[in-house]
Amino acid sequence: MKPKNRFVIYAQDIMVFTGRSRSYAYSVIKQVKEHYGKTKHQLVTIQEYADFHGIPVNEVKTSLEEKS
């Protein structure tokens, strides 16, 4: 069972949200990390992903909840 209040977005989530490939999803995570100055071991939050792409965070969260 997945927790209801997730803060972190993963490649699988991006794949489902965008309908794109795994390699694209990992590329996006890398771009977001570079943009925010994160190191390799740090995670990307849903808020950071949404802000980076100019998407309202509520739309991303709603989409992820529907897919899970």
N, CA, C and O atoms as a printed pandas DataFrame, in Angstrom:
     atom_number atom_name residue_name chain_id  residue_number  x_coord  y_coord  z_coord
0              1         N          MET        A               1    0.842   -1.180    0.000
1              2        CA          MET        A               1    0.000    0.000    0.000
2              3         C          MET        A               1    0.885    1.241    0.000
3              4         O          MET        A               1    1.810    1.348    0.806
4              5         N          LYS        A               2    0.606    2.168   -0.894
5              6        CA          LYS        A               2    1.406    3.379   -1.003
6              7         C          LYS        A               2    0.902    4.435   -0.020
7              8         O          LYS        A               2   -0.302    4.570    0.199
8              9         N          PRO        A               3    1.837    5.178    0.567
9             10        CA          PRO        A               3    1.409    6.271    1.439
10            11         C          PRO        A               3    0.677    7.346    0.635
11            12         O          PRO        A               3    0.978    7.569   -0.537
12            13         N          LYS        A               4   -0.287    8.010    1.279
13            14        CA          LYS        A               4   -1.094    9.003    0.570
14            15         C          LYS        A               4   -0.346   10.301    0.327
15            16         O          LYS        A               4   -0.539   10.931   -0.712
16            17         N          ASN        A               5    0.489   10.710    1.241
17            18        CA          ASN        A               5    1.185   11.985    1.118
18            19         C          ASN        A               5    2.641   11.779    0.729
19            20         O          ASN        A               5    3.536   11.838    1.572
20            21         N          ARG        A               6    2.864   11.539   -0.544
21            22        CA          ARG        A               6    4.227   11.370   -1.024
22            23         C          ARG        A               6    4.832   12.714   -1.339
23            24         O          ARG        A               6    4.134   13.640   -1.752
24            25         N          PHE        A               7    6.135   12.821   -1.144
25            26        CA          PHE        A               7    6.848   14.049   -1.438
26            27         C          PHE        A               7    7.863   13.869   -2.556
27            28         O          PHE        A               7    8.290   14.849   -3.168
28            29         N          VAL        A               8    8.251   12.638   -2.827
29            30        CA          VAL        A               8    9.322   12.346   -3.777
30            31         C          VAL        A               8    8.721   11.772   -5.061
31            32         O          VAL        A               8    7.772   10.988   -5.028
32            33         N          ILE        A               9    9.295   12.181   -6.186
33            34        CA          ILE        A               9    8.865   11.638   -7.474
34            35         C          ILE        A               9    9.982   10.747   -8.018
35            36         O          ILE        A               9   11.163   11.073   -7.899
36            37         N          TYR        A              10    9.596    9.631   -8.609
37            38        CA          TYR        A              10   10.546    8.657   -9.140
38            39         C          TYR        A              10   10.385    8.554  -10.653
39            40         O          TYR        A              10    9.412    9.055  -11.217
40            41         N          ALA        A              11   11.335    7.906  -11.298
41            42        CA          ALA        A              11   11.303    7.746  -12.751
42            43         C          ALA        A              11   10.017    7.058  -13.202
43            44         O          ALA        A              11    9.429    7.445  -14.212
44            45         N          GLN        A              12    9.581    6.054  -12.470
45            46        CA          GLN        A              12    8.344    5.343  -12.830
46            47         C          GLN        A              12    7.151    6.293  -12.828
47            48         O          GLN        A              12    6.275    6.190  -13.687
48            49         N          ASP        A              13    7.110    7.210  -11.878
49            50        CA          ASP        A              13    6.027    8.195  -11.820
50            51         C          ASP        A              13    6.050    9.095  -13.047
51            52         O          ASP        A              13    5.005    9.389  -13.628
52            53         N          ILE        A              14    7.235    9.528  -13.435
53            54        CA          ILE        A              14    7.375   10.398  -14.606
54            55         C          ILE        A              14    6.975    9.646  -15.870
55            56         O          ILE        A              14    6.367   10.223  -16.772
56            57         N          MET        A              15    7.310    8.372  -15.939
57            58        CA          MET        A              15    6.917    7.555  -17.082
58            59         C          MET        A              15    5.398    7.494  -17.201
59            60         O          MET        A              15    4.853    7.629  -18.297
60            61         N          VAL        A              16    4.722    7.292  -16.087
61            62        CA          VAL        A              16    3.264    7.206  -16.086
62            63         C          VAL        A              16    2.651    8.569  -16.405
63            64         O          VAL        A              16    1.715    8.664  -17.199
64            65         N          PHE        A              17    3.179    9.615  -15.789
65            66        CA          PHE        A              17    2.640   10.962  -15.956
66            67         C          PHE        A              17    2.798   11.478  -17.379
67            68         O          PHE        A              17    1.886   12.108  -17.913
68            69         N          THR        A              18    3.949   11.217  -18.000
69            70        CA          THR        A              18    4.230   11.757  -19.332
70            71         C          THR        A              18    3.957   10.770  -20.464
71            72         O          THR        A              18    3.774   11.171  -21.614
72            73         N          GLY        A              19    3.930    9.486  -20.138
73            74        CA          GLY        A              19    3.771    8.478  -21.187
74            75         C          GLY        A              19    5.034    8.265  -21.989
75            76         O          GLY        A              19    4.989    7.722  -23.092
76            77         N          ARG        A              20    6.165    8.691  -21.442
77            78        CA          ARG        A              20    7.438    8.583  -22.145
78            79         C          ARG        A              20    8.252    7.416  -21.606
79            80         O          ARG        A              20    7.818    6.729  -20.682
80            81         N          SER        A              21    9.420    7.191  -22.175
81            82        CA          SER        A              21   10.270    6.050  -21.842
82            83         C          SER        A              21   10.997    6.222  -20.509
83            84         O          SER        A              21   11.034    7.307  -19.929
84            85         N          ARG        A              22   11.564    5.128  -20.054
85            86        CA          ARG        A              22   12.349    5.137  -18.816
86            87         C          ARG        A              22   13.576    6.024  -18.956
87            88         O          ARG        A              22   13.915    6.762  -18.031
88            89         N          SER        A              23   14.241    5.960  -20.095
89            90        CA          SER        A              23   15.441    6.776  -20.287
90            91         C          SER        A              23   15.094    8.267  -20.262
91            92         O          SER        A              23   15.866    9.074  -19.744
92            93         N          TYR        A              24   13.950    8.629  -20.812
93            94        CA          TYR        A              24   13.500   10.019  -20.753
94            95         C          TYR        A              24   13.257   10.428  -19.300
95            96         O          TYR        A              24   13.661   11.514  -18.883
96            97         N          ALA        A              25   12.606    9.571  -18.543
97            98        CA          ALA        A              25   12.293    9.881  -17.143
98            99         C          ALA        A              25   13.563   10.092  -16.323
99           100         O          ALA        A              25   13.632   11.022  -15.520
100          101         N          TYR        A              26   14.568    9.238  -16.517
101          102        CA          TYR        A              26   15.832    9.414  -15.803
102          103         C          TYR        A              26   16.550   10.689  -16.251
103          104         O          TYR        A              26   17.204   11.357  -15.450
104          105         N          SER        A              27   16.420   11.013  -17.525
105          106        CA          SER        A              27   17.013   12.241  -18.032
106          107         C          SER        A              27   16.369   13.466  -17.379
107          108         O          SER        A              27   17.060   14.423  -17.030
108          109         N          VAL        A              28   15.071   13.434  -17.220
109          110        CA          VAL        A              28   14.357   14.539  -16.576
110          111         C          VAL        A              28   14.803   14.687  -15.126
111          112         O          VAL        A              28   15.052   15.797  -14.657
112          113         N          ILE        A              29   14.901   13.568  -14.422
113          114        CA          ILE        A              29   15.350   13.618  -13.021
114          115         C          ILE        A              29   16.743   14.233  -12.944
115          116         O          ILE        A              29   17.023   15.037  -12.055
116          117         N          LYS        A              30   17.608   13.858  -13.867
117          118        CA          LYS        A              30   18.961   14.411  -13.886
118          119         C          LYS        A              30   18.934   15.914  -14.140
119          120         O          LYS        A              30   19.671   16.662  -13.497
120          121         N          GLN        A              31   18.101   16.359  -15.064
121          122        CA          GLN        A              31   17.986   17.791  -15.363
122          123         C          GLN        A              31   17.482   18.576  -14.147
123          124         O          GLN        A              31   17.992   19.654  -13.841
124          125         N          VAL        A              32   16.484   18.032  -13.464
125          126        CA          VAL        A              32   15.931   18.703  -12.287
126          127         C          VAL        A              32   16.992   18.785  -11.192
127          128         O          VAL        A              32   17.136   19.821  -10.544
128          129         N          LYS        A              33   17.733   17.698  -10.984
129          130        CA          LYS        A              33   18.798   17.700   -9.974
130          131         C          LYS        A              33   19.857   18.744  -10.303
131          132         O          LYS        A              33   20.302   19.474   -9.418
132          133         N          GLU        A              34   20.260   18.822  -11.557
133          134        CA          GLU        A              34   21.258   19.814  -11.965
134          135         C          GLU        A              34   20.729   21.236  -11.756
135          136         O          GLU        A              34   21.458   22.119  -11.303
136          137         N          HIS        A              35   19.476   21.440  -12.087
137          138        CA          HIS        A              35   18.871   22.764  -11.939
138          139         C          HIS        A              35   18.862   23.226  -10.480
139          140         O          HIS        A              35   19.119   24.395  -10.193
140          141         N          TYR        A              36   18.566   22.311   -9.570
141          142        CA          TYR        A              36   18.484   22.649   -8.154
142          143         C          TYR        A              36   19.789   22.402   -7.397
143          144         O          TYR        A              36   19.834   22.565   -6.178
144          145         N          GLY        A              37   20.840   22.015   -8.099
145          146        CA          GLY        A              37   22.141   21.813   -7.473
146          147         C          GLY        A              37   22.190   20.644   -6.518
147          148         O          GLY        A              37   22.888   20.689   -5.506
148          149         N          LYS        A              38   21.457   19.608   -6.835
149          150        CA          LYS        A              38   21.423   18.428   -5.975
150          151         C          LYS        A              38   22.520   17.445   -6.378
151          152         O          LYS        A              38   22.947   17.398   -7.531
152          153         N          THR        A              39   22.960   16.668   -5.399
153          154        CA          THR        A              39   23.956   15.635   -5.681
154          155         C          THR        A              39   23.250   14.347   -6.091
155          156         O          THR        A              39   22.025   14.244   -6.031
156          157         N          LYS        A              40   24.040   13.384   -6.501
157          158        CA          LYS        A              40   23.515   12.129   -7.042
158          159         C          LYS        A              40   22.589   11.394   -6.068
159          160         O          LYS        A              40   21.592   10.802   -6.482
160          161         N          HIS        A              41   22.919   11.433   -4.790
161          162        CA          HIS        A              41   22.135   10.651   -3.818
162          163         C          HIS        A              41   20.868   11.354   -3.334
163          164         O          HIS        A              41   20.048   10.744   -2.648
164          165         N          GLN        A              42   20.700   12.621   -3.682
165          166        CA          GLN        A              42   19.531   13.362   -3.219
166          167         C          GLN        A              42   18.324   13.095   -4.116
167          168         O          GLN        A              42   18.468   12.869   -5.317
168          169         N          LEU        A              43   17.147   13.124   -3.524
169          170        CA          LEU        A              43   15.908   12.833   -4.231
170          171         C          LEU        A              43   15.275   14.112   -4.772
171          172         O          LEU        A              43   15.556   15.212   -4.295
172          173         N          VAL        A              44   14.420   13.948   -5.774
173          174        CA          VAL        A              44   13.691   15.061   -6.367
174          175         C          VAL        A              44   12.264   15.032   -5.817
175          176         O          VAL        A              44   11.608   13.990   -5.824
176          177         N          THR        A              45   11.799   16.172   -5.348
177          178        CA          THR        A              45   10.437   16.231   -4.814
178          179         C          THR        A              45    9.444   16.501   -5.941
179          180         O          THR        A              45    9.803   16.969   -7.021
180          181         N          ILE        A              46    8.190   16.191   -5.652
181          182        CA          ILE        A              46    7.123   16.457   -6.605
182          183         C          ILE        A              46    7.043   17.958   -6.868
183          184         O          ILE        A              46    6.817   18.384   -8.001
184          185         N          GLN        A              47    7.229   18.757   -5.818
185          186        CA          GLN        A              47    7.189   20.219   -5.947
186          187         C          GLN        A              47    8.287   20.715   -6.896
187          188         O          GLN        A              47    8.030   21.558   -7.756
188          189         N          GLU        A              48    9.503   20.194   -6.739
189          190        CA          GLU        A              48   10.612   20.597   -7.606
190          191         C          GLU        A              48   10.338   20.209   -9.059
191          192         O          GLU        A              48   10.582   20.998   -9.972
192          193         N          TYR        A              49    9.833   18.995   -9.268
193          194        CA          TYR        A              49    9.504   18.531  -10.616
194          195         C          TYR        A              49    8.458   19.443  -11.252
195          196         O          TYR        A              49    8.608   19.861  -12.400
196          197         N          ALA        A              50    7.397   19.748  -10.502
197          198        CA          ALA        A              50    6.316   20.588  -11.019
198          199         C          ALA        A              50    6.815   21.999  -11.328
199          200         O          ALA        A              50    6.496   22.556  -12.379
200          201         N          ASP        A              51    7.594   22.575  -10.419
201          202        CA          ASP        A              51    8.121   23.922  -10.633
202          203         C          ASP        A              51    9.043   23.974  -11.849
203          204         O          ASP        A              51    8.986   24.918  -12.637
204          205         N          PHE        A              52    9.887   22.964  -11.997
205          206        CA          PHE        A              52   10.831   22.910  -13.103
206          207         C          PHE        A              52   10.109   22.906  -14.453
207          208         O          PHE        A              52   10.559   23.527  -15.416
208          209         N          HIS        A              53    8.979   22.191  -14.503
209          210        CA          HIS        A              53    8.245   22.059  -15.761
210          211         C          HIS        A              53    7.109   23.062  -15.900
211          212         O          HIS        A              53    6.440   23.101  -16.932
212          213         N          GLY        A              54    6.886   23.872  -14.872
213          214        CA          GLY        A              54    5.823   24.866  -14.946
214          215         C          GLY        A              54    4.432   24.268  -14.889
215          216         O          GLY        A              54    3.488   24.810  -15.463
216          217         N          ILE        A              55    4.311   23.149  -14.195
217          218        CA          ILE        A              55    3.030   22.461  -14.043
218          219         C          ILE        A              55    2.539   22.693  -12.615
219          220         O          ILE        A              55    3.334   22.604  -11.680
220          221         N          PRO        A              56    1.258   22.988  -12.421
221          222        CA          PRO        A              56    0.756   23.118  -11.052
222          223         C          PRO        A              56    0.962   21.813  -10.274
223          224         O          PRO        A              56    0.632   20.734  -10.765
224          225         N          VAL        A              57    1.502   21.919   -9.078
225          226        CA          VAL        A              57    1.840   20.739   -8.283
226          227         C          VAL        A              57    0.601   19.889   -8.001
227          228         O          VAL        A              57    0.702   18.665   -7.911
228          229         N          ASN        A              58   -0.547   20.513   -7.864
229          230        CA          ASN        A              58   -1.768   19.747   -7.603
230          231         C          ASN        A              58   -2.131   18.836   -8.763
231          232         O          ASN        A              58   -2.656   17.743   -8.552
232          233         N          GLU        A              59   -1.857   19.271   -9.984
233          234        CA          GLU        A              59   -2.128   18.432  -11.150
234          235         C          GLU        A              59   -1.227   17.195  -11.153
235          236         O          GLU        A              59   -1.677   16.093  -11.466
236          237         N          VAL        A              60    0.035   17.383  -10.806
237          238        CA          VAL        A              60    0.960   16.254  -10.758
238          239         C          VAL        A              60    0.525   15.278   -9.668
239          240         O          VAL        A              60    0.457   14.072   -9.908
240          241         N          LYS        A              61    0.231   15.788   -8.471
241          242        CA          LYS        A              61   -0.181   14.925   -7.358
242          243         C          LYS        A              61   -1.466   14.177   -7.685
243          244         O          LYS        A              61   -1.576   12.982   -7.411
244          245         N          THR        A              62   -2.433   14.870   -8.265
245          246        CA          THR        A              62   -3.700   14.230   -8.623
246          247         C          THR        A              62   -3.479   13.126   -9.647
247          248         O          THR        A              62   -4.048   12.041   -9.531
248          249         N          SER        A              63   -2.660   13.404  -10.638
249          250        CA          SER        A              63   -2.371   12.398  -11.665
250          251         C          SER        A              63   -1.695   11.168  -11.067
251          252         O          SER        A              63   -2.025   10.038  -11.427
252          253         N          LEU        A              64   -0.749   11.390  -10.154
253          254        CA          LEU        A              64   -0.046   10.257   -9.544
254          255         C          LEU        A              64   -0.977    9.445   -8.650
255          256         O          LEU        A              64   -0.871    8.219   -8.598
256          257         N          GLU        A              65   -1.881   10.111   -7.953
257          258        CA          GLU        A              65   -2.839    9.401   -7.104
258          259         C          GLU        A              65   -3.788    8.555   -7.934
259          260         O          GLU        A              65   -4.136    7.444   -7.536
260          261         N          GLU        A              66   -4.212    9.068   -9.084
261          262        CA          GLU        A              66   -5.119    8.329   -9.963
262          263         C          GLU        A              66   -4.447    7.096  -10.544
263          264         O          GLU        A              66   -5.098    6.070  -10.742
264          265         N          LYS        A              67   -3.167    7.185  -10.816
265          266        CA          LYS        A              67   -2.441    6.082  -11.451
266          267         C          LYS        A              67   -2.058    4.981  -10.461
267          268         O          LYS        A              67   -1.783    3.852  -10.865
268          269         N          SER        A              68   -2.041    5.309   -9.162
269          270        CA          SER        A              68   -1.606    4.305   -8.178
270          271         C          SER        A              68   -2.755    3.465   -7.681
271          272         O          SER        A              68   -2.558    2.577   -6.851
